[in-house]
């Protein structure tokens, strides 16, 4: 399975590449819109601020949105946040910054009056609904988080995490082919490797029979 990691200068690509290769994927890294458009599967990593990631992704914004109609896409950390409709990070009070709008929802700051922000370290997740990305994952397993923003639990949530409030640890669109993790699977041990393997397996199944995974 060929997986393309989108390189827009804000991702932990080396560790992520190793994790995908352990899942038997052939990995390429690219910022070329034409390669993104023709990819079999895409991974959108992210480290840093939402606004910076939005700026850096402008050159492939339209290509990625179009590819997401029928291509498996995995977002990681800020990469997941970019998939949502909008975020309050970096915006003026009462305003938001637009995301890719591949998954409906709002990204907002964790409640720092209740917990330490950023949320950094290991925390448990709870599976909220079936999705190929959580195959073989049990409630109470630990994932590694580094973030200050997240999306509240809603219809898009596949797995949740409790840190001052319940936020989406894993989310997916209605069809299921656009998905993401708020945690870093490449830093999350066996759970993270399982998530990456599940993504590669899903992408392979979708390539073989697109209707079988809808």
C-alpha positions as CSV (number, residue, x, y, z in Angstrom):
1,X,0.0,0.0,0.0
2,X,1.4,3.4,-1.0
3,X,0.9,6.1,1.6
4,X,1.8,9.7,1.0
5,X,2.7,11.9,3.9
6,X,2.0,15.6,3.1
7,X,5.0,17.7,3.9
8,X,4.1,21.2,4.7
9,X,6.8,22.0,7.2
10,X,4.9,21.3,10.4
11,X,5.0,17.5,11.0
12,X,7.0,14.9,12.8
13,X,7.6,13.0,9.6
14,X,10.5,10.8,10.4
15,X,8.9,8.9,13.3
16,X,5.5,8.8,11.4
17,X,7.2,7.3,8.4
18,X,8.8,4.6,10.4
19,X,5.4,3.7,12.0
20,X,3.7,3.5,8.7
21,X,6.5,1.3,7.3
22,X,6.1,-1.0,10.2
23,X,2.5,-1.3,9.0
24,X,3.9,-2.6,5.7
25,X,3.1,0.6,3.8
26,X,5.4,2.0,1.1
27,X,5.8,5.7,2.2
28,X,6.5,8.8,0.1
29,X,6.8,12.3,1.4
30,X,5.6,15.1,-0.8
31,X,4.3,18.7,-0.9
32,X,3.5,18.5,-4.7
33,X,-0.2,19.1,-5.3
34,X,-0.2,16.7,-8.3
35,X,1.2,13.9,-6.2
36,X,-1.3,14.6,-3.4
37,X,-4.1,14.5,-6.0
38,X,-3.1,11.1,-7.3
39,X,-2.1,9.4,-3.9
40,X,-3.6,6.1,-2.9
41,X,-3.8,7.3,0.8
42,X,-2.8,10.5,2.5
43,X,-1.5,11.4,6.0
44,X,-1.7,15.0,7.2
45,X,0.6,15.5,10.2
46,X,0.8,18.6,12.3
47,X,2.8,20.2,15.0
48,X,2.3,23.8,16.1
49,X,-0.3,26.5,15.8
50,X,-3.5,26.1,13.8
51,X,-3.1,29.4,11.9
52,X,0.4,28.6,10.8
53,X,-0.7,25.2,9.6
54,X,-3.6,26.8,7.6
55,X,-1.1,29.1,5.9
56,X,1.3,26.3,5.1
57,X,-1.5,24.2,3.7
58,X,-2.9,26.8,1.3
59,X,-1.0,25.5,-1.7
60,X,-2.7,22.1,-1.6
61,X,-6.0,23.1,0.2
62,X,-8.3,22.6,-2.8
63,X,-6.4,19.4,-4.0
64,X,-6.7,17.8,-0.6
65,X,-10.4,18.6,-0.3
66,X,-11.1,17.1,-3.7
67,X,-9.0,14.0,-2.9
68,X,-10.8,13.5,0.4
69,X,-14.0,12.7,-1.6
70,X,-12.7,9.2,-2.4
71,X,-9.3,8.8,-0.8
72,X,-8.4,7.6,2.7
73,X,-7.0,10.5,4.7
74,X,-5.5,10.4,8.2
75,X,-4.9,13.6,10.2
76,X,-2.6,13.7,13.2
77,X,-2.8,16.2,16.1
78,X,-3.0,19.6,14.4
79,X,-3.5,17.7,11.1
80,X,-6.8,16.4,12.6
81,X,-7.7,19.9,13.8
82,X,-7.3,21.3,10.3
83,X,-9.9,18.8,9.1
84,X,-12.6,20.4,11.2
85,X,-14.8,23.3,10.0
86,X,-13.1,26.0,12.2
87,X,-10.9,26.8,15.2
88,X,-10.7,29.5,17.7
89,X,-6.9,29.2,17.9
90,X,-5.2,32.4,16.6
91,X,-8.5,34.1,16.0
92,X,-9.8,37.4,17.6
93,X,-12.3,37.1,20.5
94,X,-15.6,35.7,19.2
95,X,-14.2,34.8,15.9
96,X,-12.8,31.6,14.3
97,X,-10.3,30.6,11.5
98,X,-11.6,28.3,8.8
99,X,-10.2,24.8,8.5
100,X,-10.7,22.3,5.6
101,X,-14.3,21.5,6.7
102,X,-13.8,17.8,6.0
103,X,-15.3,16.9,9.4
104,X,-18.0,19.1,10.8
105,X,-17.0,20.7,14.2
106,X,-15.3,23.4,16.1
107,X,-11.8,23.2,17.6
108,X,-11.4,25.3,20.9
109,X,-9.0,25.7,23.7
110,X,-8.9,23.2,26.5
111,X,-10.3,24.6,29.8
112,X,-7.1,25.8,31.4
113,X,-9.0,27.0,34.5
114,X,-9.6,23.3,35.3
115,X,-6.5,21.5,34.0
116,X,-2.9,22.2,33.0
117,X,-2.6,23.3,29.4
118,X,-1.0,22.1,27.2
119,X,-2.3,18.6,27.7
120,X,1.0,16.7,27.5
121,X,1.6,13.0,28.2
122,X,-0.3,9.7,28.4
123,X,-4.0,9.5,28.8
124,X,-6.7,6.9,28.3
125,X,-9.2,6.8,25.5
126,X,-12.8,5.5,25.3
127,X,-14.2,4.1,22.1
128,X,-17.5,5.7,21.3
129,X,-18.5,4.0,18.1
130,X,-17.3,1.4,15.5
131,X,-14.8,2.5,12.9
132,X,-12.0,0.6,11.2
133,X,-9.4,2.9,12.9
134,X,-10.3,1.5,16.3
135,X,-10.3,-2.2,15.4
136,X,-8.6,-4.2,18.2
137,X,-8.5,-1.2,20.5
138,X,-10.0,-1.5,24.0
139,X,-11.4,1.2,26.3
140,X,-8.8,2.4,28.8
141,X,-5.8,2.0,26.5
142,X,-3.2,4.8,26.7
143,X,-2.2,7.3,23.9
144,X,0.3,10.1,24.0
145,X,-1.1,13.7,23.7
146,X,0.6,17.1,23.1
147,X,-2.0,19.8,22.5
148,X,-3.8,22.8,23.8
149,X,-6.9,22.7,21.6
150,X,-9.5,20.0,20.7
151,X,-13.0,19.4,19.5
152,X,-15.8,18.5,21.9
153,X,-17.3,15.0,21.6
154,X,-20.1,15.0,19.0
155,X,-21.3,12.9,16.1
156,X,-17.9,12.9,14.5
157,X,-16.2,11.3,17.5
158,X,-14.9,7.7,17.2
159,X,-13.0,7.7,20.5
160,X,-12.9,10.3,23.3
161,X,-10.5,11.4,26.0
162,X,-11.4,13.1,29.3
163,X,-9.1,16.0,30.2
164,X,-11.1,18.7,31.9
165,X,-13.8,18.0,29.3
166,X,-14.4,15.2,26.9
167,X,-12.8,15.9,23.6
168,X,-12.5,13.8,20.4
169,X,-9.3,11.7,20.6
170,X,-10.3,10.0,17.2
171,X,-12.7,11.5,14.8
172,X,-14.0,10.7,11.3
173,X,-16.4,12.1,8.7
174,X,-19.7,10.5,7.9
175,X,-18.4,8.3,5.1
176,X,-15.5,7.2,7.3
177,X,-12.6,7.7,4.8
178,X,-11.5,11.0,6.4
179,X,-10.3,10.3,9.9
180,X,-7.7,11.5,12.5
181,X,-6.2,11.3,15.9
182,X,-5.7,14.1,18.4
183,X,-2.9,12.0,19.9
184,X,0.4,11.1,18.2
185,X,0.2,7.5,17.1
186,X,3.9,7.5,16.3
187,X,4.6,8.2,20.0
188,X,1.8,6.0,21.4
189,X,3.4,2.6,21.6
190,X,1.4,-0.5,20.6
191,X,-1.9,1.5,20.5
192,X,-0.4,3.9,18.0
193,X,1.0,1.1,15.8
194,X,-2.4,-0.5,15.8
195,X,-4.0,2.7,14.6
196,X,-1.5,3.1,11.8
197,X,-1.9,-0.6,10.8
198,X,-5.7,-0.1,10.9
199,X,-5.4,2.9,8.6
200,X,-3.1,1.0,6.1
201,X,-5.5,-2.0,6.2
202,X,-8.5,0.3,5.6
203,X,-6.8,2.1,2.7
204,X,-5.9,-1.3,1.1
205,X,-9.4,-2.5,1.4
206,X,-10.8,0.8,-0.1
207,X,-8.4,0.5,-3.0
208,X,-9.5,-3.1,-3.6
209,X,-13.2,-2.4,-3.3
210,X,-14.3,1.2,-2.6
211,X,-17.9,0.1,-2.0
212,X,-16.9,-2.5,0.6
213,X,-15.8,0.2,3.1
214,X,-18.6,2.7,2.7
